[in-house]
Amino acid sequence: MKKTFVKTLEELSQKEKDLLVLTADLGFKLFDDFKAGCPDRFYNAGVAEANMVGIAAGLSLCGKNVYCYSIIPFLVMRAFEQIRVDIAYHNLNVKLVGVGGGFTYGFEGFTHFGLEDLSLMTSLPNMTVVVPADPLEAKAIAEISLEYDSPMYIRLGSTGGPVIHDKTPDLKIGQAMILREGRDVAVFATGDMVHTGVQVVDMLTEGGISASMVNVHTLKPLDTETILQIASTHHAIFSIEEHNISGGLGSAVSEVLAESGYSGVFKRFGIREGLARHLVGKADFLKEHHGLTPQKIYEKISDLIKGV
């Protein structure tokens, strides 16, 4: 996903001469072609994300189209005050590209997990928050972001992640995609977990349950219209995300449902408090521990909708 995103930036840089990329001592091989084509538009800010965001704010005020690239915890949390005060408050044209959503960097341990970023970024004023589900969505978002004159947080998942689309989708910021249409149960998912959601919906369908699948690639602005439309026709709704259960997709959907008076079944699937967070391993192992495999989610949903 990140390779496709950066490759698209490289292509866009040929026509957008004000496009600049800053990194925090990361992505050297990844950006080799970009640096070769635009040596004066790539800067390594060092292991100093807060300073990098400050530099990006200054460049943006000079009319540059700036992308900041780093691993999620260091980009979003270490530099949170600078993002809040320098970028979001002033509504500057800076794109924050965070890599390693969820457990992507599983072998690096808790310090490298991206589990709180959606909560932090959606809380900021003027900040648009997008989470592509596959490389083609990453390409579409890279293209859209070039013309997007406002702060944007782009959360990228794993390298070699799942493929959802067979061609570049007609992706619109703030408009969720309905990938499967059913009548009874609806699954909302974001990022890498969209692929898991599709698998869950297919398993439900094979079991005789009519299920819808909604890809929420934009968490802010949230597509409340689609959530309310789904709520009006489905008696059970579930959210799936590789993020803390609080402050991410599930929280956003639940707020819409609660305020609309939704009376059906609703449950969030994500990273819950109480489960061991010291574990280290591949992302699939950690998702298994947190009950985020297609089989475990399917079994839980099947239990919840019995008799409904």
C-alpha positions in Angstrom: 0.0 0.0 0.0 2.7 2.5 0.9 4.7 1.6 -2.2 1.7 2.4 -4.4 1.0 5.6 -2.5 4.7 6.9 -2.8 4.8 5.8 -6.5 1.7 7.9 -7.2 3.3 10.8 -5.4 6.3 10.4 -7.6 4.1 10.5 -10.7 2.2 13.5 -9.4 5.4 15.4 -8.6 6.1 15.7 -12.4 3.1 18.1 -12.8 3.0 19.6 -9.3 6.3 21.4 -8.8 5.4 22.6 -5.3 5.0 19.0 -4.0 7.5 18.3 -1.2 8.1 15.2 0.9 9.6 15.2 4.4 10.5 12.1 6.3 11.7 11.4 9.8 14.8 9.3 8.9 12.6 6.7 7.2 11.8 5.3 3.8 15.1 5.7 2.1 14.7 2.8 -0.4 11.0 3.6 -0.7 11.8 7.2 -1.8 14.8 6.4 -4.0 13.0 7.1 -7.3 11.3 10.2 -5.9 14.7 11.6 -4.7 16.3 10.8 -8.1 13.6 12.7 -9.9 13.1 15.5 -7.5 16.3 15.8 -5.4 15.4 19.3 -4.2 12.0 18.3 -3.0 12.8 15.5 -0.6 14.1 16.3 2.9 15.1 14.0 5.8 14.2 15.9 9.0 15.9 13.3 11.1 14.5 11.5 14.1 12.6 14.6 15.1 8.9 14.4 14.1 7.8 17.5 16.0 10.4 19.5 14.2 9.4 18.0 10.9 5.8 19.1 11.4 6.9 22.6 12.3 9.0 22.7 9.1 6.0 21.4 7.1 3.8 24.2 8.5 6.3 26.8 7.4 6.7 25.4 4.0 2.9 25.3 3.6 2.7 29.0 4.5 5.1 29.6 1.7 2.7 27.9 -0.8 4.2 24.4 -0.9 2.2 21.2 -1.0 3.8 19.2 1.8 3.7 15.5 2.7 5.1 14.3 6.1 5.9 10.6 6.3 6.7 8.5 9.3 5.6 5.5 11.4 2.3 6.3 13.0 3.1 6.5 16.8 6.0 8.9 16.1 4.2 11.0 13.6 0.9 11.3 15.3 1.7 11.1 19.0 5.2 12.6 19.4 4.3 15.5 17.3 0.6 15.8 18.4 1.0 19.3 19.8 2.7 20.6 16.7 0.0 19.0 14.5 -2.7 20.5 16.6 -1.4 24.0 17.0 0.8 24.5 13.8 -1.3 22.5 11.3 -4.9 21.9 12.3 -5.6 25.1 14.1 -4.4 27.2 11.1 -6.0 24.8 8.5 -2.8 24.4 6.6 -2.3 22.3 3.5 -0.1 19.6 5.0 -0.7 15.9 4.4 0.4 13.6 7.3 1.2 10.1 6.0 1.3 7.5 8.8 2.5 4.0 8.0 2.0 0.9 10.1 -1.7 1.0 11.0 -2.7 -1.4 13.8 -0.3 -4.3 14.4 1.7 -3.9 11.1 4.9 -3.5 13.0 4.1 -6.4 15.3 7.7 -7.6 15.8 8.7 -4.1 17.1 6.2 -4.3 20.0 3.8 -1.8 21.6 5.9 1.3 20.9 5.3 0.8 17.1 1.6 -0.2 17.2 -0.8 2.3 15.6 -3.8 1.9 17.8 -4.7 5.4 19.0 -4.1 7.5 15.9 -7.7 7.6 14.5 -8.9 8.8 17.9 -6.4 11.6 18.1 -6.6 12.8 14.5 -10.4 12.8 14.3 -10.5 15.0 17.4 -8.6 17.8 15.7 -10.3 20.7 13.9 -10.1 21.0 10.1 -8.4 17.5 9.9 -9.6 15.1 7.3 -8.9 11.4 8.2 -8.7 8.7 5.5 -7.8 5.0 5.7 -7.4 3.2 2.4 -8.3 -0.5 2.3 -6.0 -1.6 -0.5 -3.2 -0.2 -2.8 -5.7 1.1 -5.4 -7.5 3.1 -2.7 -4.1 4.4 -1.6 -3.5 5.5 -5.2 -6.9 7.2 -5.4 -6.3 9.0 -2.1 -2.9 10.2 -3.2 -4.4 11.7 -6.3 -7.2 13.4 -4.4 -4.9 14.7 -1.7 -2.8 16.7 -4.2 -5.7 19.0 -4.8 -7.0 18.9 -1.2 -6.2 22.3 0.3 -6.5 21.4 4.0 -4.9 19.1 6.6 -5.3 15.5 5.9 -4.2 12.4 7.9 -3.6 9.3 5.7 -3.3 6.0 7.5 -1.5 3.3 5.5 -1.5 -0.3 6.5 0.7 -3.2 5.7 3.0 -3.7 2.7 1.6 -6.4 0.4 -1.8 -6.1 2.1 -5.1 -7.3 0.8 -6.6 -6.3 -2.5 -10.3 -5.2 -2.6 -10.6 -3.6 -6.0 -9.7 -4.8 -9.5 -9.4 -1.2 -10.7 -8.9 2.2 -9.2 -12.2 3.0 -7.4 -14.2 6.1 -7.8 -13.4 7.1 -4.2 -14.9 10.3 -2.8 -13.7 11.8 0.5 -16.5 11.5 3.1 -18.6 9.0 1.1 -18.5 5.4 2.2 -18.6 2.5 -0.3 -21.2 -0.2 0.0 -19.3 -3.3 -1.3 -22.1 -5.9 -0.6 -25.8 -5.2 -0.3 -28.0 -7.2 2.0 -31.1 -6.8 4.2 -30.5 -7.9 7.7 -27.0 -7.5 9.0 -24.5 -4.8 8.1 -20.7 -4.7 8.7 -18.8 -1.5 8.7 -15.0 -1.7 8.4 -12.0 0.5 7.7 -8.5 0.0 6.3 -7.0 -3.4 6.2 -10.0 -4.8 8.1 -12.2 -4.1 5.1 -10.9 -7.4 3.6 -11.7 -9.2 6.8 -15.2 -7.6 6.7 -15.8 -8.9 3.2 -14.8 -12.4 4.3 -17.2 -12.2 7.3 -20.0 -11.0 5.1 -19.4 -13.8 2.6 -19.5 -16.3 5.5 -22.7 -14.9 6.8 -24.2 -15.0 3.3 -23.2 -18.6 2.8 -24.9 -19.3 6.1 -28.2 -17.9 4.8 -27.9 -14.4 6.4 -28.4 -11.4 4.1 -25.5 -9.1 5.0 -24.2 -5.7 3.7 -20.6 -4.7 3.7 -19.6 -1.0 4.0 -16.1 0.3 3.5 -15.6 3.4 5.6 -12.4 4.8 4.0 -13.1 8.3 5.5 -13.5 8.6 9.2 -13.7 12.4 9.1 -15.9 13.7 7.6 -18.0 10.7 8.5 -20.7 9.6 6.0 -23.6 9.8 8.5 -26.1 9.6 5.7 -25.0 6.1 4.7 -24.9 5.0 8.3 -28.5 6.2 8.9 -29.7 4.6 5.7 -28.2 1.3 6.7 -29.6 1.6 10.2 -33.1 2.1 8.8 -33.0 -1.2 7.0 -30.8 -3.5 9.0 -31.6 -5.0 12.5 -28.0 -5.6 13.4 -24.8 -3.5 12.8 -21.2 -4.3 13.5 -17.9 -2.4 13.2 -14.5 -3.9 12.6 -11.2 -2.0 12.9 -7.5 -2.6 13.8 -7.5 0.2 16.4 -8.5 0.7 20.0 -12.1 0.1 20.5 -12.5 3.7 21.8 -12.2 6.7 19.5 -12.1 4.9 16.1 -14.6 3.7 13.6 -16.8 1.9 16.1 -17.1 4.9 18.4 -18.0 7.1 15.4 -20.7 4.8 14.1 -22.1 4.2 17.6 -22.5 8.0 18.2 -24.6 8.3 15.0 -26.7 5.2 15.9 -27.2 6.4 19.5 -28.3 9.9 18.5 -30.7 8.4 15.8 -32.4 6.2 18.4 -31.3 3.0 16.7 -32.8 0.0 18.5 -31.1 -2.9 16.8 -28.1 -5.0 17.8 -24.7 -3.2 17.6 -21.2 -4.3 18.5 -17.7 -3.0 17.9 -14.8 -5.3 17.0 -11.4 -3.8 17.8 -8.6 -3.8 20.4 -10.2 -3.9 23.9 -8.8 -3.0 27.3 -7.8 -6.0 29.4 -6.2 -8.2 26.8 -2.4 -8.6 27.0 -0.6 -5.9 25.0 3.0 -7.1 25.7 2.7 -9.8 23.0 5.1 -9.5 20.0 4.6 -11.3 16.7 3.2 -11.1 13.2 0.1 -9.0 12.8 -2.0 -12.1 12.0 -1.0 -13.6 15.4 -1.8 -10.4 17.3 -5.2 -10.1 15.5 -6.0 -13.7 16.4 -5.2 -12.8 20.1 -7.6 -9.9 19.9 -10.4 -11.9 18.2 -10.1 -10.0 14.9 -9.9 -13.0 12.5 -12.8 -13.5 10.0 -13.8 -16.8 11.7 -13.9 -15.4 15.3 -15.8 -12.3 14.2 -18.3 -14.5 12.2 -18.8 -16.8 15.2 -19.4 -13.8 17.5 -21.9 -12.2 15.1 -23.7 -15.4 14.6 -24.2 -15.8 18.3 -25.3 -12.2 18.7 -28.0 -12.3 16.1 -29.6 -15.6 17.2 -33.2 -15.0 17.8 -33.2 -11.4 16.7 
